[in-house]
Amino acid sequence: MSLFLYRLVDVTFEAYRWILIARILLSWIGHDPYHPLIKFVYRVTDPILEPLSRVIPPIGMIDVSPIIAFIILGLLKDLVLGFVGGLAAPGLGF
């Protein structure tokens, strides 16, 4: 069961990473903000990107908040997978 949970967490973080990449690409091209798929991408990524954008100013015309989001998500993923991995193999994790 813990191996399933480990893989589920891993796939979830990876899927979110790709949705974040889609959000970045959307910022470079014109798009229909009312399209259901685009609304989904914004709705899922706004909770992380909006607070970071308020705290971290852009560098020139470049918004670096997605880079910080990738770093935070990577650290969080490692932390969660370390915990879940510790559940799979007691004595080897936390």
N, C-alpha and C positions, 0 to 999 in steps of 0.2 A: 504494500500500500504506500509506503513512504517513497519508493522509487517512482510510483505513479505521480505522487504529489510533487516530487522533485522535478519531473519532466513537465508537469502541468505549469508549474511556476516558471520554469525556463522558457517554455513556449509562449506563455502569456507576456513575459517581459520582451521576448523577441518580436512578438506581434505588435506590441506597443511601440517598439523601436521603429518598425516599418511604418506604422501610422504617423509617427513623428517625422520620419523622412518624407512621407507624402505631404504633410503639412508644410514642410520647408519648400518642397518643390512647388506647391500651390502658391506660395508667396512670390515665386519668380514668374508665374504665368497668369494670364487672365483666365478667370473661371467664373462659373455661375454659382454665387454663394447660396443659392436656394436649392441647388441639386441635393437630393437626400444623402448621397455618399459624401459630398463635401461638407454638408452640415454635420454629419457624423464625425468626420475627421476633426473639425473644429470643436465640436462638443466634447470629444474625448481628450483632446490635447490642451484645450484652454485652461483646465484646472491646474496644470503645471506651468504652462508658458506665460499666462497672464501675471501671476504673482512674481515670477522671475523677471519679466519685462518691466514691472514697476520698480523693482529693486536694482536691476542691472541696466545702466544706460547703454544705448547703442554706441558702437565705435564707428564714428562717421555715419555711413548709411547702413551699416551692418548690425543686425540684431544678434547678439551673441547668446541670448537666453536659450536657444535650442542646444547650443554646445554645452552650456551648464546643465541643461536638462539631461543630456546624454550622460554626462559625468555622474550626476546624482542618481539616475536610473541604474547605471552600471554598478555603483557602490551599493545601492539598495538591493539590486539583484544578487550580488555576491553575498551580502549579509543574510538575505532570506534563504538563498540556496545553501549557505553554510549551516544555517539553523535546521533546514529540512534534511540536509545530508547528515547532520548529527543525529536526527531522529532515526534515520535509516541504519546508522552504524553507531550505536551507543558506545561511548568511550573514545570515539575518534573525532567527534564534533565538539560543540561547546561544552 
